[in-house]
């Protein structure tokens, strides 16, 4: 959350330990939610809380107290999907605006207007919409109704995430936030009378991935997104690292700001595209924004693209240029590193550093050791060090 705010998010979304769609994440307990909402507000950033599971009867008794907690803590909105939850939210937390989740599959202006009529402040559109369809929804809905759309991150192969495969195969309910992601698994065939004998169905040498999806990336289409009438760009953040959050948020922040500063002569800063390619990701595509067959959703293997790695996370970074980082991956003296800072393009330099004892080592390779640098400029407290990954010979 802190890195997302530092690198330019206008709002952050998060889950408590109940009622959110990321059950496997290390979500926030009640007191942590209070602290994080207050901290976001101190930075002028809004904080949206996900209450977007599809609840069963057993989930409902604990919901009123939780909704009251969110209102008391000052949540700026709740992201909701179930009509029962919406009804209860309006009763127990009437002061908290409602954002309608993408789980509701809003695909047309009539659906959007329905949610506006029952009091929604914002709708998070289905991911299966084209830019033309979004523009039509914008033209046929009240201007007061905000429109949010996903612009970057993992895509679910099922329709707006409403999937039953995980529950069927593993007993883990995706609609309660516990998806096992069987769409990412490698599949084989087994004949009934030959148990244990697996027959490959190969797309490539690593196997076949029948339901696997590419990741969405719309960094090169900021003008089209804004012109379609989208008010809020949603970037996947939960279950991602601080480094991922920083890189992707910073890239979109810089691209959006560059466009808003001069729409007529907009040229996307090259480092924005570079940044989204320097985080771990599957092959990118543009989702459904330009039609379902623009460049294909299916991703034929299980491999992530990981060309860069984090070298150090900040411990003590100061305005006089001194900076201490906790080591995450090794580096050699003189090796080329990059320093990331909020609001700046990456800074490349050749490593000259010392350890806590002031020794200038030839190799820094002890995990979490403190590494000291001196830069010719102020270093932000949320700075990150990275380098290009070493390739096996």
C-alpha positions as CSV (number, residue, x, y, z in Angstrom):
1,X,0.0,0.0,0.0
2,X,2.7,2.5,0.9
3,X,4.7,1.9,-2.2
4,X,1.5,2.3,-4.3
5,X,0.9,5.6,-2.7
6,X,4.5,6.7,-3.0
7,X,4.6,6.0,-6.7
8,X,1.5,7.9,-7.5
9,X,-1.8,6.1,-6.8
10,X,-4.8,8.4,-6.3
11,X,-6.5,5.5,-4.4
12,X,-5.7,2.1,-3.1
13,X,-8.0,-0.9,-2.7
14,X,-7.6,-3.6,-0.1
15,X,-9.3,-6.3,1.8
16,X,-9.9,-7.1,5.4
17,X,-9.5,-10.7,6.7
18,X,-13.2,-11.4,5.8
19,X,-15.5,-10.9,2.8
20,X,-12.8,-10.1,0.2
21,X,-11.9,-12.0,-3.0
22,X,-8.3,-12.7,-2.2
23,X,-8.5,-15.1,0.7
24,X,-4.9,-16.4,0.2
25,X,-3.4,-12.9,0.6
26,X,-2.0,-11.6,3.9
27,X,-5.0,-9.2,4.3
28,X,-5.5,-6.6,7.0
29,X,-7.0,-7.2,10.4
30,X,-9.5,-4.7,11.7
31,X,-7.0,-2.4,13.5
32,X,-4.6,-2.5,10.5
33,X,-7.5,-1.4,8.3
34,X,-8.1,1.6,10.5
35,X,-4.4,2.5,10.5
36,X,-4.1,2.1,6.7
37,X,-7.2,4.2,5.9
38,X,-5.8,6.9,8.2
39,X,-2.4,6.7,6.6
40,X,-3.8,6.9,3.1
41,X,-5.9,9.9,4.0
42,X,-2.8,11.6,5.5
43,X,-1.3,11.4,2.0
44,X,-4.5,12.7,0.2
45,X,-5.2,9.2,-1.1
46,X,-8.6,7.4,-1.0
47,X,-9.0,3.9,0.4
48,X,-11.5,1.4,-1.0
49,X,-12.3,-1.8,0.9
50,X,-13.4,-5.0,-1.0
51,X,-16.5,-6.7,0.4
52,X,-17.0,-8.5,-2.9
53,X,-17.5,-12.2,-2.1
54,X,-20.7,-14.0,-3.1
55,X,-21.7,-14.8,0.5
56,X,-23.6,-17.8,1.8
57,X,-26.0,-17.8,4.7
58,X,-23.2,-18.6,7.1
59,X,-21.3,-15.4,6.1
60,X,-24.1,-13.0,6.9
61,X,-24.2,-12.9,10.7
62,X,-20.7,-11.3,11.0
63,X,-21.3,-8.8,8.2
64,X,-23.2,-6.0,10.0
65,X,-20.4,-5.4,12.5
66,X,-17.8,-5.4,9.8
67,X,-19.8,-2.9,7.7
68,X,-20.1,-0.6,10.8
69,X,-16.4,-0.9,11.3
70,X,-15.6,0.3,7.8
71,X,-17.8,3.3,8.2
72,X,-16.3,4.1,11.5
73,X,-12.8,3.8,10.1
74,X,-13.5,6.2,7.3
75,X,-13.4,3.9,4.3
76,X,-13.9,6.0,1.1
77,X,-15.9,3.2,-0.6
78,X,-16.8,-0.4,-0.5
79,X,-16.4,-2.6,-3.6
80,X,-19.4,-4.9,-3.6
81,X,-21.0,-7.5,-5.9
82,X,-23.8,-9.3,-4.1
83,X,-27.2,-7.6,-3.9
84,X,-27.7,-8.9,-0.3
85,X,-24.4,-7.3,0.7
86,X,-25.4,-4.1,-1.0
87,X,-28.7,-4.0,0.9
88,X,-26.9,-4.6,4.2
89,X,-24.3,-2.0,3.4
90,X,-26.9,0.6,2.8
91,X,-28.4,-0.3,6.2
92,X,-25.3,-0.7,8.4
93,X,-22.8,1.7,6.6
94,X,-25.0,4.3,4.8
95,X,-22.2,6.8,4.9
96,X,-19.8,4.7,2.8
97,X,-20.2,5.0,-1.0
98,X,-20.7,1.9,-3.0
99,X,-18.5,0.7,-6.0
100,X,-20.1,-2.1,-7.9
101,X,-17.5,-4.9,-8.6
102,X,-16.6,-6.3,-11.9
103,X,-18.0,-9.6,-10.6
104,X,-21.5,-8.2,-11.6
105,X,-20.6,-8.2,-15.3
106,X,-21.7,-4.7,-16.2
107,X,-21.8,-4.8,-20.0
108,X,-24.3,-2.2,-21.1
109,X,-25.7,1.2,-20.0
110,X,-29.0,-0.2,-18.7
111,X,-27.1,-2.3,-16.2
112,X,-24.9,0.6,-15.2
113,X,-28.0,2.8,-14.8
114,X,-29.7,0.2,-12.6
115,X,-26.8,0.4,-10.2
116,X,-26.8,4.2,-10.3
117,X,-30.5,4.2,-9.5
118,X,-30.0,2.1,-6.3
119,X,-27.2,4.5,-5.1
120,X,-23.9,3.3,-6.5
121,X,-21.2,6.0,-6.9
122,X,-19.1,4.0,-9.3
123,X,-19.3,0.9,-11.5
124,X,-16.3,-1.3,-12.2
125,X,-17.0,-2.5,-15.7
126,X,-16.8,-6.1,-17.0
127,X,-13.4,-6.8,-18.5
128,X,-15.0,-8.1,-21.7
129,X,-15.9,-4.7,-23.0
130,X,-14.4,-2.9,-26.0
131,X,-13.5,0.8,-25.9
132,X,-16.5,1.5,-28.2
133,X,-18.9,-0.2,-25.8
134,X,-17.4,1.7,-22.8
135,X,-17.8,5.0,-24.7
136,X,-21.5,4.1,-25.3
137,X,-22.0,3.3,-21.6
138,X,-20.4,6.6,-20.7
139,X,-22.7,8.5,-23.1
140,X,-25.9,6.9,-21.8
141,X,-25.3,7.1,-18.0
142,X,-25.4,10.0,-15.5
143,X,-22.2,12.0,-15.4
144,X,-22.2,11.6,-11.6
145,X,-21.7,7.8,-12.0
146,X,-18.0,7.1,-12.1
147,X,-16.6,4.5,-14.4
148,X,-13.7,2.3,-13.5
149,X,-12.0,-0.3,-15.7
150,X,-9.0,-2.7,-15.3
151,X,-6.0,-1.6,-17.3
152,X,-3.2,-3.8,-16.1
153,X,-2.7,-7.3,-14.6
154,X,-3.7,-10.9,-14.7
155,X,-6.8,-11.9,-16.6
156,X,-9.3,-14.6,-15.6
157,X,-10.3,-16.9,-18.5
158,X,-13.9,-17.1,-17.1
159,X,-16.6,-14.5,-17.6
160,X,-15.8,-11.6,-15.3
161,X,-14.2,-14.0,-12.9
162,X,-17.4,-16.0,-12.1
163,X,-15.7,-19.4,-12.2
164,X,-16.7,-22.8,-10.7
165,X,-13.7,-24.9,-11.9
166,X,-11.7,-24.4,-8.7
167,X,-14.5,-25.4,-6.5
168,X,-15.3,-28.4,-8.6
169,X,-11.8,-29.7,-8.8
170,X,-10.4,-28.7,-5.3
171,X,-13.3,-27.6,-3.1
172,X,-11.8,-24.1,-3.0
173,X,-14.5,-21.6,-3.8
174,X,-13.3,-18.8,-6.2
175,X,-16.4,-16.8,-5.3
176,X,-15.2,-16.7,-1.7
177,X,-11.7,-15.6,-2.7
178,X,-10.1,-19.0,-2.5
179,X,-9.4,-19.8,-6.2
180,X,-6.7,-22.5,-6.8
181,X,-6.2,-21.2,-10.3
182,X,-6.7,-24.5,-12.1
183,X,-6.8,-22.5,-15.3
184,X,-3.0,-22.2,-15.0
185,X,-2.3,-25.9,-14.5
186,X,-0.7,-28.3,-17.0
187,X,-3.1,-30.9,-18.3
188,X,-2.8,-34.4,-19.7
189,X,-5.1,-37.2,-20.8
190,X,-5.6,-40.5,-18.9
191,X,-7.6,-43.4,-20.3
192,X,-10.0,-45.1,-17.9
193,X,-8.5,-48.6,-18.1
194,X,-4.9,-47.3,-17.8
195,X,-4.8,-45.5,-14.5
196,X,-1.6,-43.6,-13.8
197,X,-0.6,-43.6,-17.5
198,X,-0.7,-40.0,-18.7
199,X,-0.8,-39.0,-22.3
200,X,0.5,-35.5,-23.1
201,X,-1.5,-33.0,-25.1
202,X,1.3,-30.8,-26.1
203,X,1.3,-27.2,-27.3
204,X,5.0,-27.0,-26.7
205,X,7.8,-28.9,-25.0
206,X,6.5,-27.8,-21.5
207,X,2.9,-29.2,-22.0
208,X,-0.5,-27.7,-22.6
209,X,-2.3,-25.0,-20.7
210,X,-5.9,-25.1,-21.9
211,X,-7.3,-22.1,-20.0
212,X,-4.2,-20.0,-19.4
213,X,-4.6,-16.3,-20.1
214,X,-2.1,-13.5,-21.0
215,X,-1.8,-10.5,-18.8
216,X,-3.5,-7.2,-19.7
217,X,-1.4,-4.1,-20.4
218,X,-2.8,-0.8,-21.7
219,X,0.1,1.5,-21.0
220,X,0.4,2.4,-24.7
221,X,-3.3,3.4,-24.9
222,X,-3.8,6.0,-22.3
223,X,-5.4,8.5,-24.7
224,X,-8.0,6.0,-25.9
225,X,-8.9,5.0,-22.4
226,X,-9.4,8.6,-21.3
227,X,-11.3,9.5,-24.4
228,X,-13.7,6.6,-23.9
229,X,-14.7,8.2,-20.6
230,X,-13.0,6.0,-18.0
231,X,-12.6,7.9,-14.7
232,X,-10.5,5.4,-12.8
233,X,-7.8,3.0,-14.1
234,X,-7.5,-0.1,-12.0
235,X,-4.2,-1.9,-11.6
236,X,-4.0,-5.3,-10.0
237,X,-2.0,-5.0,-6.8
238,X,-3.0,-7.6,-4.2
239,X,-0.8,-10.7,-4.1
240,X,1.9,-8.6,-5.9
241,X,5.2,-7.4,-4.5
242,X,6.0,-3.8,-3.4
243,X,8.4,-3.7,-6.3
244,X,5.7,-4.7,-8.8
245,X,3.3,-2.2,-7.3
246,X,5.9,0.6,-7.5
247,X,6.9,-0.1,-11.1
248,X,3.5,-0.4,-12.6
249,X,1.9,2.4,-10.6
250,X,4.8,4.8,-11.4
251,X,4.6,3.9,-15.1
252,X,0.9,4.6,-15.4
253,X,1.1,7.7,-13.2
254,X,3.8,9.2,-15.5
255,X,1.9,8.3,-18.7
256,X,-1.4,9.7,-17.5
257,X,0.3,12.9,-16.2
258,X,2.1,13.4,-19.5
259,X,-1.1,13.1,-21.4
260,X,-3.1,15.4,-19.2
261,X,-0.3,18.0,-19.4
262,X,-0.5,18.2,-23.2
263,X,-3.1,16.0,-24.8
264,X,-2.6,17.4,-28.3
265,X,1.1,16.6,-28.4
266,X,1.2,13.6,-26.1
267,X,4.1,11.2,-26.5
268,X,4.3,8.4,-23.9
269,X,7.6,8.6,-22.0
270,X,9.6,5.5,-23.1
271,X,10.5,4.5,-19.6
272,X,6.8,3.9,-18.9
273,X,6.7,1.0,-21.4
274,X,10.1,-0.2,-20.1
275,X,8.9,-0.3,-16.5
276,X,5.9,-2.6,-17.1
277,X,8.2,-4.9,-19.0
278,X,10.8,-5.0,-16.1
279,X,8.4,-6.6,-13.6
280,X,7.5,-10.3,-13.6
281,X,4.6,-10.9,-16.0
282,X,3.1,-13.2,-18.6
283,X,3.0,-12.1,-22.2
284,X,1.0,-8.9,-22.5
285,X,-2.1,-8.2,-24.6
286,X,-4.8,-5.5,-24.7
287,X,-7.7,-7.5,-23.3
288,X,-11.0,-7.0,-25.0
289,X,-10.5,-3.2,-25.5
290,X,-10.0,-3.6,-29.3
291,X,-12.1,-6.7,-29.8
292,X,-11.7,-10.3,-28.6
293,X,-9.3,-11.3,-31.3
294,X,-7.0,-8.2,-31.3
295,X,-4.0,-10.2,-30.3
296,X,-5.3,-13.3,-28.6
297,X,-6.0,-14.1,-24.9
298,X,-4.6,-17.6,-24.7
299,X,-1.1,-18.0,-23.2
300,X,0.4,-21.3,-24.3
301,X,2.9,-22.0,-21.5
302,X,3.4,-21.5,-17.8
303,X,6.5,-19.3,-17.9
304,X,6.7,-15.8,-16.6
305,X,8.9,-13.2,-18.2
306,X,11.4,-12.2,-15.6
307,X,14.3,-10.2,-17.0
308,X,15.0,-8.0,-14.0
309,X,15.3,-8.7,-10.3
310,X,15.3,-6.6,-7.1
311,X,18.7,-6.0,-5.6
312,X,17.8,-4.0,-2.6
313,X,14.8,-2.6,-0.6
314,X,15.2,0.7,1.2
315,X,16.3,0.9,4.9
316,X,17.5,4.5,5.3
317,X,17.5,6.9,2.3
318,X,18.2,10.6,2.8
319,X,18.2,13.9,1.1
320,X,22.0,14.2,1.3
321,X,22.3,11.2,-1.1
322,X,23.2,8.6,1.4
323,X,21.2,5.4,1.0
324,X,21.1,2.0,2.8
325,X,19.4,-1.0,1.2
326,X,18.7,-4.5,2.5
327,X,20.1,-6.9,0.0
328,X,17.7,-9.1,-1.9
329,X,19.9,-10.5,-4.7
330,X,23.6,-10.4,-5.1
331,X,25.6,-7.9,-7.2
332,X,29.3,-7.4,-8.0
333,X,31.4,-4.2,-7.6
334,X,31.1,-2.2,-10.8
335,X,27.9,-4.1,-12.0
336,X,25.3,-1.9,-13.6
337,X,22.3,-1.3,-11.3
338,X,19.2,0.9,-11.6
339,X,17.7,3.1,-8.9
340,X,14.0,3.6,-8.9
341,X,12.4,6.6,-7.3
342,X,8.9,7.9,-7.2
343,X,8.3,10.5,-9.9
344,X,11.5,9.9,-11.8
345,X,12.8,7.8,-14.7
346,X,15.2,5.0,-13.5
347,X,18.8,6.1,-12.8
348,X,21.5,3.7,-14.1
349,X,24.9,3.6,-12.4
350,X,27.8,1.2,-11.7
351,X,27.8,-0.2,-8.2
352,X,30.2,1.3,-5.7
353,X,29.1,0.4,-2.2
354,X,30.2,-0.6,1.3
355,X,28.9,-2.8,4.0
356,X,28.1,-1.8,7.6
357,X,31.8,-2.0,8.5
358,X,32.7,0.4,5.6
359,X,34.3,-2.4,3.5
360,X,34.1,-2.0,-0.2
361,X,33.5,-5.7,-1.2
362,X,33.9,-7.2,-4.6
363,X,30.7,-9.2,-4.2
364,X,27.7,-8.5,-2.0
365,X,25.8,-11.7,-1.5
366,X,24.6,-12.1,2.0
367,X,20.7,-11.9,2.1
368,X,19.4,-8.9,4.1
369,X,22.9,-7.5,4.6
370,X,22.9,-3.6,4.7
371,X,24.5,-2.1,1.7
372,X,25.5,1.6,1.7
373,X,25.6,3.9,-1.3
374,X,26.3,7.5,-2.0
375,X,24.3,9.3,-4.7
376,X,24.7,12.9,-6.1
377,X,21.1,13.7,-5.3
378,X,18.4,13.2,-2.7
379,X,17.2,9.6,-2.4
380,X,13.5,8.9,-1.6
381,X,12.6,6.7,1.3
382,X,10.7,4.4,-1.2
383,X,13.7,4.0,-3.6
384,X,14.4,0.5,-4.9
385,X,17.5,-1.1,-6.5
386,X,17.3,-3.6,-9.3
387,X,19.4,-5.1,-12.1
388,X,19.1,-7.2,-15.2
389,X,19.0,-10.9,-14.2
390,X,22.0,-13.0,-14.6
391,X,21.8,-15.6,-17.3
392,X,23.1,-19.1,-16.8
393,X,26.1,-19.8,-19.1
